[in-house]
């Protein structure tokens, strides 16, 4: 697996990797992670097509999902520890 690009974002880290003819887009926020796999053959312009997929609408949903994931984890943690 090789890192193709890292994109700046104020709320989370975005890393694009290439492995086995797929682009792997990984978003990280603290201990949480979201990963999306996109077959290279589905894209017409390689990694530039991945940049187009990562538009503001998609990234705002990723951010909202991180909030949901954090709440889910916190609820599970409190059920386990209290």
MMTF fields as JSON, N, C-alpha, C and O atoms, coordinates in Angstrom:
{
  "mmtfVersion": "1.0.0",
  "mmtfProducer": "UNKNOWN",
  "numBonds": 327,
  "numAtoms": 328,
  "numGroups": 82,
  "numChains": 1,
  "numModels": 1,
  "chainsPerModel": [1],
  "groupsPerChain": [82],
  "chainIdList": ["A"],
  "bondAtomList": [4, 2, 8, 6, 12, 10, 16, 14, 20, 18, 24, 22, 28, 26, 32, 30, 36, 34, 40, 38, 44, 42, 48, 46, 52, 50, 56, 54, 60, 58, 64, 62, 68, 66, 72, 70, 76, 74, 80, 78, 84, 82, 88, 86, 92, 90, 96, 94, 100, 98, 104, 102, 108, 106, 112, 110, 116, 114, 120, 118, 124, 122, 128, 126, 132, 130, 136, 134, 140, 138, 144, 142, 148, 146, 152, 150, 156, 154, 160, 158, 164, 162, 168, 166, 172, 170, 176, 174, 180, 178, 184, 182, 188, 186, 192, 190, 196, 194, 200, 198, 204, 202, 208, 206, 212, 210, 216, 214, 220, 218, 224, 222, 228, 226, 232, 230, 236, 234, 240, 238, 244, 242, 248, 246, 252, 250, 256, 254, 260, 258, 264, 262, 268, 266, 272, 270, 276, 274, 280, 278, 284, 282, 288, 286, 292, 290, 296, 294, 300, 298, 304, 302, 308, 306, 312, 310, 316, 314, 320, 318, 324, 322],
  "bondOrderList": [1, 1, 1, 1, 1, 1, 1, 1, 1, 1, 1, 1, 1, 1, 1, 1, 1, 1, 1, 1, 1, 1, 1, 1, 1, 1, 1, 1, 1, 1, 1, 1, 1, 1, 1, 1, 1, 1, 1, 1, 1, 1, 1, 1, 1, 1, 1, 1, 1, 1, 1, 1, 1, 1, 1, 1, 1, 1, 1, 1, 1, 1, 1, 1, 1, 1, 1, 1, 1, 1, 1, 1, 1, 1, 1, 1, 1, 1, 1, 1, 1],
  "groupList": [{"groupName": "UNK", "atomNameList": ["N", "CA", "C", "O"], "elementList": ["N", "C", "C", "O"], "formalChargeList": [0, 0, 0, 0], "bondAtomList": [1, 0, 2, 1, 3, 2], "bondOrderList": [1, 1, 2], "singleLetterCode": "X", "chemCompType": "L-PEPTIDE LINKING"}],
  "groupTypeList": [0, 0, 0, 0, 0, 0, 0, 0, 0, 0, 0, 0, 0, 0, 0, 0, 0, 0, 0, 0, 0, 0, 0, 0, 0, 0, 0, 0, 0, 0, 0, 0, 0, 0, 0, 0, 0, 0, 0, 0, 0, 0, 0, 0, 0, 0, 0, 0, 0, 0, 0, 0, 0, 0, 0, 0, 0, 0, 0, 0, 0, 0, 0, 0, 0, 0, 0, 0, 0, 0, 0, 0, 0, 0, 0, 0, 0, 0, 0, 0, 0, 0],
  "groupIdList": [1, 2, 3, 4, 5, 6, 7, 8, 9, 10, 11, 12, 13, 14, 15, 16, 17, 18, 19, 20, 21, 22, 23, 24, 25, 26, 27, 28, 29, 30, 31, 32, 33, 34, 35, 36, 37, 38, 39, 40, 41, 42, 43, 44, 45, 46, 47, 48, 49, 50, 51, 52, 53, 54, 55, 56, 57, 58, 59, 60, 61, 62, 63, 64, 65, 66, 67, 68, 69, 70, 71, 72, 73, 74, 75, 76, 77, 78, 79, 80, 81, 82],
  "secStructList": [7, 3, 3, 3, 3, 3, 3, 7, 7, 1, 1, 1, 3, 3, 3, 3, 3, 3, 3, 6, 6, 3, 3, 3, 3, 3, 3, 3, 3, 6, 6, 3, 3, 3, 3, 3, 3, 3, 3, 4, 4, 4, 7, 1, 1, 6, 2, 2, 2, 2, 2, 2, 2, 1, 7, 2, 2, 2, 2, 2, 2, 2, 2, 2, 2, 2, 2, 2, 2, 2, 2, 2, 2, 2, 2, 2, 2, 2, 2, 2, 2, 7],
  "xCoordList": [0.852, 0.0, 0.902, 1.837, 0.591, 1.394, 0.49, -0.619, 0.971, 0.223, 0.357, 1.462, -0.791, -0.824, -0.958, -0.33, -1.787, -2.002, -2.534, -3.163, -2.27, -2.879, -3.516, -2.872, -4.774, -5.508, -5.765, -6.115, -5.598, -5.879, -7.385, -8.145, -7.785, -9.169, -9.14, -8.376, -9.947, -9.874, -10.366, -9.976, -11.22, -11.824, -11.24, -11.334, -10.631, -10.087, -8.985, -8.839, -8.219, -7.116, -7.63, -8.333, -7.274, -7.675, -6.416, -5.519, -6.354, -5.239, -5.784, -6.736, -5.176, -5.558, -4.401, -3.265, -4.703, -3.697, -4.078, -5.23, -3.102, -3.339, -2.845, -1.733, -3.715, -3.347, -4.261, -5.478, -3.688, -4.459, -5.508, -6.664, -5.096, -5.949, -7.177, -8.237, -7.027, -8.072, -7.454, -6.302, -8.232, -7.862, -8.578, -9.772, -7.851, -8.412, -8.372, -7.305, -9.555, -9.667, -9.948, -10.973, -9.03, -9.161, -9.27, -8.436, -10.314, -10.5, -10.329, -10.906, -9.539, -9.281, -9.583, -9.233, -10.243, -10.506, -10.305, -11.164, -9.191, -8.883, -8.784, -7.989, -9.587, -9.559, -10.529, -10.601, -11.275, -12.273, -11.709, -10.839, -12.219, -11.726, -12.859, -13.684, -12.884, -13.797, -12.949, -12.027, -13.247, -12.485, -13.428, -14.456, -13.061, -13.826, -12.875, -11.78, -13.284, -12.471, -13.136, -14.329, -12.344, -12.853, -11.988, -10.791, -12.563, -11.774, -11.251, -11.995, -9.976, -9.379, -10.107, -10.209, -10.615, -11.27, -12.597, -13.107, -13.167, -14.403, -14.162, -15.112, -12.903, -12.565, -11.934, -11.119, -12.31, -11.796, -10.471, -9.695, -10.201, -9.007, -8.136, -7.509, -8.09, -7.214, -7.502, -8.656, -6.427, -6.569, -7.3, -7.925, -7.241, -7.981, -9.489, -10.209, -9.959, -11.377, -11.725, -12.836, -10.791, -11.017, -11.18, -12.053, -10.344, -10.471, -11.86, -12.423, -12.412, -13.743, -14.822, -15.804, -14.648, -15.623, -15.66, -16.714, -14.511, -14.416, -14.857, -14.098, -16.091, -16.606, -17.145, -17.166, -17.575, -18.011, -19.22, -19.307, -20.145, -21.333, -20.925, -21.423, -20.021, -19.57, -18.827, -19.077, -17.919, -17.12, -17.96, -17.629, -19.037, -19.905, -20.635, -20.88, -20.987, -21.607, -20.601, -20.956, -19.355, -18.302, -18.151, -18.031, -18.159, -18.044, -19.221, -19.031, -20.429, -21.611, -21.537, -21.941, -21.021, -20.886, -19.886, -20.088, -18.811, -17.858, -18.55, -18.284, -19.428, -20.179, -21.035, -21.064, -21.735, -22.561, -21.712, -22.081, -20.588, -19.705, -19.208, -19.159, -18.843, -18.37, -19.437, -19.156, -20.668, -21.775, -22.041, -22.242, -22.04, -22.26, -21.196, -21.505, -19.952, -18.867, -19.011, -18.85, -19.313, -19.454, -20.579, -20.416, -21.71, -22.822, -22.426, -22.743, -21.744, -21.304, -20.307, -20.358, -19.406, -18.403, -19.073, -18.703, -20.041, -20.731, -21.572, -21.667, -22.174, -22.911, -21.974, -22.337, -20.785, -19.819, -19.215, -19.008, -18.932, -18.199, -19.072, -18.552, -20.391, -21.22, -22.483, -23.288],
  "yCoordList": [-1.163, 0.0, 1.232, 1.345, 2.15, 3.366, 4.585, 4.597, 5.602, 6.843, 7.644, 7.912, 8.022, 8.794, 10.284, 11.118, 10.615, 12.018, 12.145, 11.23, 13.289, 13.668, 15.024, 15.952, 15.137, 16.373, 17.089, 16.452, 18.392, 19.138, 19.289, 19.504, 19.171, 19.411, 19.853, 19.296, 20.834, 21.347, 20.381, 20.511, 19.407, 18.545, 17.147, 16.505, 16.655, 15.304, 15.18, 16.035, 14.116, 13.855, 12.984, 12.0, 13.352, 12.587, 12.05, 12.815, 10.729, 10.087, 9.236, 8.477, 9.367, 8.544, 7.599, 8.031, 6.305, 5.286, 4.468, 4.473, 3.772, 2.895, 1.501, 1.326, 0.492, -0.891, -1.809, -1.626, -2.79, -3.81, -3.204, -3.626, -2.231, -1.581, -0.92, -0.851, -0.44, 0.307, 1.539, 1.518, 2.611, 3.754, 3.571, 3.274, 3.749, 3.652, 5.051, 5.643, 5.574, 6.913, 6.743, 6.182, 7.231, 7.055, 8.42, 9.299, 8.583, 9.779, 9.399, 8.418, 10.179, 9.891, 11.12, 12.246, 10.87, 11.917, 11.305, 10.574, 11.6, 11.005, 9.5, 8.983, 8.789, 7.326, 6.734, 5.514, 7.583, 7.117, 7.15, 7.96, 6.257, 6.145, 5.719, 4.873, 6.314, 5.903, 5.592, 6.343, 4.501, 4.087, 3.769, 3.116, 4.242, 3.988, 3.432, 3.962, 2.368, 1.758, 2.01, 1.763, 2.507, 2.82, 2.105, 2.379, 1.198, 0.524, 1.536, 2.397, 1.42, 2.334, 2.277, 3.293, 1.111, 0.97, 1.73, 1.962, 2.124, 2.898, 4.39, 5.157, 4.799, 6.211, 6.517, 5.744, 7.636, 7.982, 8.73, 8.684, 9.418, 10.267, 9.938, 10.831, 8.676, 8.253, 8.981, 9.181, 9.375, 10.004, 11.342, 11.763, 12.014, 13.272, 13.044, 13.915, 11.897, 11.563, 11.376, 11.698, 10.865, 10.725, 12.106, 12.307, 13.072, 14.436, 15.0, 15.721, 14.684, 15.173, 14.547, 15.205, 13.281, 12.606, 13.262, 13.334, 13.736, 14.319, 15.782, 16.674, 16.012, 17.378, 17.787, 16.99, 19.037, 19.574, 18.824, 18.613, 18.424, 17.686, 16.356, 15.994, 15.632, 14.341, 14.537, 13.818, 15.504, 15.714, 16.199, 15.908, 16.93, 17.337, 16.129, 16.074, 15.153, 13.925, 13.078, 12.44, 13.071, 12.362, 12.974, 12.253, 14.301, 14.988, 14.643, 14.381, 14.644, 14.291, 12.846, 12.53, 11.972, 10.563, 10.396, 9.566, 11.186, 11.139, 11.522, 10.922, 12.511, 12.905, 11.749, 11.457, 11.09, 9.939, 8.806, 8.186, 8.54, 7.469, 7.761, 6.869, 9.013, 9.397, 9.202, 8.702, 9.599, 9.422, 7.938, 7.523, 7.145, 5.702, 5.078, 4.268, 5.457, 4.896, 5.334, 4.527, 6.613, 7.115, 6.391, 6.027, 6.18, 5.461, 4.029, 3.543, 3.36, 1.984, 1.943, 1.045, 2.906, 2.971, 3.135, 2.456, 4.02, 4.24, 3.032, 2.727, 2.352, 1.121, 0.082, -0.64, 0.006, -0.993, -0.634, -1.512, 0.641, 1.066, 1.558, 1.788, 1.736, 2.269, 1.489, 1.811],
  "zCoordList": [0.0, 0.0, 0.0, 0.793, -0.915, -0.948, -0.848, -1.383, -0.161, -0.003, -1.291, -1.761, -1.852, -3.091, -2.784, -3.436, -1.778, -1.438, -0.019, 0.514, 0.573, 1.849, 1.635, 1.146, 1.998, 1.769, 3.085, 4.079, 3.101, 4.336, 4.544, 3.599, 5.787, 6.179, 7.635, 8.423, 8.016, 9.39, 10.462, 11.622, 10.104, 11.118, 11.201, 12.248, 10.111, 10.122, 9.082, 8.209, 9.185, 8.265, 7.119, 7.348, 5.885, 4.706, 4.033, 3.678, 3.862, 3.19, 2.051, 2.234, 0.877, -0.274, -0.558, -0.751, -0.584, -0.829, -2.054, -2.488, -2.6, -3.742, -3.385, -2.885, -3.658, -3.388, -4.182, -4.182, -4.853, -5.586, -6.52, -6.53, -7.285, -8.277, -7.653, -8.275, -6.432, -5.748, -5.111, -4.677, -5.059, -4.235, -2.911, -2.873, -1.84, -0.498, 0.093, 0.252, 0.417, 0.983, 2.467, 2.855, 3.293, 4.74, 5.407, 5.194, 6.221, 7.017, 8.485, 8.954, 9.196, 10.607, 11.451, 11.099, 12.573, 13.555, 14.934, 15.425, 15.546, 16.845, 16.734, 15.949, 17.517, 17.49, 16.474, 16.327, 15.773, 14.807, 13.393, 13.075, 12.554, 11.186, 10.25, 10.598, 9.068, 8.004, 6.78, 6.458, 6.101, 4.934, 3.789, 3.97, 2.609, 1.389, 0.346, 0.155, -0.33, -1.378, -2.725, -2.901, -3.671, -5.002, -6.035, -6.121, -6.818, -7.86, -8.886, -9.356, -9.223, -10.198, -11.53, -12.218, -11.909, -13.205, -13.285, -14.381, -12.125, -12.108, -12.315, -12.47, -12.318, -12.418, -13.767, -14.272, -14.34, -15.67, -15.611, -16.566, -14.505, -14.44, -13.234, -12.665, -12.84, -11.743, -10.445, -10.068, -9.764, -8.447, -8.547, -7.573, -9.68, -9.842, -9.719, -9.232, -10.149, -9.987, -8.51, -8.089, -7.734, -6.288, -5.674, -4.83, -6.089, -5.574, -5.876, -5.052, -7.035, -7.399, -6.534, -6.191, -6.178, -5.305, -3.929, -3.297, -3.471, -2.134, -2.146, -1.767, -2.585, -2.634, -1.257, -0.319, -1.161, 0.127, 0.69, 1.899, -0.171, 0.298, 0.929, 1.995, 0.274, 0.806, 2.125, 3.092, 2.165, 3.373, 4.545, 5.695, 4.282, 5.393, 5.978, 7.183, 5.119, 5.629, 6.403, 7.394, 5.953, 6.688, 8.082, 9.073, 8.153, 9.439, 10.355, 11.543, 9.801, 10.604, 11.077, 12.196, 10.225, 10.59, 11.741, 12.627, 11.723, 12.836, 14.148, 15.189, 14.097, 15.306, 15.801, 16.997, 14.874, 15.246, 15.811, 16.808, 15.179, 15.643, 17.058, 17.905, 17.302, 18.631, 19.693, 20.782, 19.37, 20.315, 20.568, 21.71, 19.501, 19.648, 20.544, 21.418, 20.322, 21.13, 22.594, 23.51, 22.798, 24.163, 24.9, 26.065, 24.243, 24.859, 25.206, 26.291, 24.3, 24.56, 25.706, 26.546, 25.742, 26.799, 28.161, 29.118, 28.252, 29.529, 29.929, 31.118, 28.989, 29.336, 29.918, 30.847, 29.381, 29.838, 31.19, 32.028, 31.409, 32.605, 33.739, 34.831, 33.542, 34.629, 34.809, 35.683]
}
